[in-house]
């Protein structure tokens, strides 16, 4: 799964470059986000989901797991650009 990430202050911003995260992609999504987060030194995490049109419960579970990792490292996680549907 392709993600684009950058550090803004003490926050890692990860833009998910996919239109769908489902059962088949959830683990790959989690690994890609956590790899980017670690590579940029941690801190807070902001998931930018502007390109994402669909996620299932497995994807939501992956986001919960990501949040737990961020919290364990003393950071906070946020989500932006989530579609209303």
C-alpha positions as a printed NumPy array, in Angstrom:
array([[  0.   ,   0.   ,   0.   ],
       [  1.329,   3.381,  -0.944],
       [  1.339,   6.163,   1.603],
       [  2.926,   9.583,   1.48 ],
       [  4.291,  10.936,   4.715],
       [  5.936,  14.065,   6.041],
       [  6.854,  15.542,   9.398],
       [  5.156,  18.771,  10.428],
       [  6.499,  19.986,  13.745],
       [  6.155,  17.055,  16.141],
       [  3.484,  15.347,  14.029],
       [  3.814,  12.74 ,  11.303],
       [  1.224,  13.304,   8.577],
       [  0.45 ,  10.174,   6.565],
       [ -1.702,  10.476,   3.451],
       [ -3.212,   7.161,   2.417],
       [ -2.849,   6.947,  -1.366],
       [ -5.571,   4.356,  -1.894],
       [ -9.309,   4.52 ,  -2.537],
       [-10.092,   1.415,  -0.485],
       [ -8.867,  -0.344,   2.644],
       [-10.625,  -3.636,   3.23 ],
       [-10.012,  -7.078,   4.691],
       [ -7.386,  -7.855,   2.061],
       [ -5.463,  -4.593,   2.58 ],
       [ -5.892,  -3.791,   6.276],
       [ -2.667,  -5.403,   7.493],
       [ -0.662,  -3.811,   4.67 ],
       [ -2.269,  -0.443,   5.532],
       [ -1.316,  -0.801,   9.204],
       [  2.268,  -1.786,   8.387],
       [  2.732,   1.053,   5.874],
       [  1.44 ,   3.676,   8.312],
       [  3.518,   2.372,  11.225],
       [  6.674,   2.141,   9.091],
       [  6.239,   5.761,   7.988],
       [  5.506,   6.83 ,  11.557],
       [  8.646,   5.155,  12.893],
       [ 10.851,   6.347,  10.012],
       [  9.921,   9.963,  10.694],
       [ 10.589,   9.743,  14.397],
       [  7.152,   9.346,  15.907],
       [  5.364,  11.995,  17.945],
       [  1.778,  12.667,  16.963],
       [  0.164,  11.039,  13.945],
       [ -2.368,  12.539,  11.571],
       [ -3.986,  10.194,   9.037],
       [ -5.099,  12.059,   5.923],
       [ -7.846,   9.981,   4.306],
       [ -8.85 ,  12.342,   1.477],
       [ -8.302,   9.684,  -1.213],
       [-10.074,   6.916,   0.678],
       [-13.633,   6.143,  -0.453],
       [-14.236,   2.876,   1.414],
       [-13.059,   1.143,   4.553],
       [-14.497,  -1.889,   6.268],
       [-14.397,  -2.963,   9.896],
       [-10.99 ,  -4.6  ,   9.423],
       [ -9.577,  -1.212,   8.359],
       [-11.109,   0.425,  11.423],
       [ -9.511,  -2.286,  13.544],
       [ -6.158,  -1.489,  11.921],
       [ -6.602,   2.186,  12.837],
       [ -7.314,   1.204,  16.459],
       [ -4.098,  -0.85 ,  16.477],
       [ -2.169,   2.089,  14.99 ],
       [ -3.605,   4.409,  17.648],
       [ -2.475,   2.035,  20.405],
       [  1.094,   2.083,  19.081],
       [  1.096,   5.884,  18.86 ],
       [ -0.344,   6.2  ,  22.392],
       [  2.244,   3.758,  23.763],
       [  4.926,   6.11 ,  22.417],
       [  3.342,   9.105,  24.104],
       [  1.677,  10.502,  20.978],
       [ -1.85 ,  11.275,  19.89 ],
       [ -3.557,  10.246,  16.652],
       [ -6.019,  12.208,  14.571],
       [ -7.886,  11.68 ,  11.312],
       [ -8.627,  14.347,   8.715],
       [-10.348,  14.633,   5.348],
       [-12.666,  11.702,   6.049],
       [-15.508,  11.436,   3.551],
       [-18.994,  11.659,   5.073],
       [-20.346,   8.541,   3.319]])
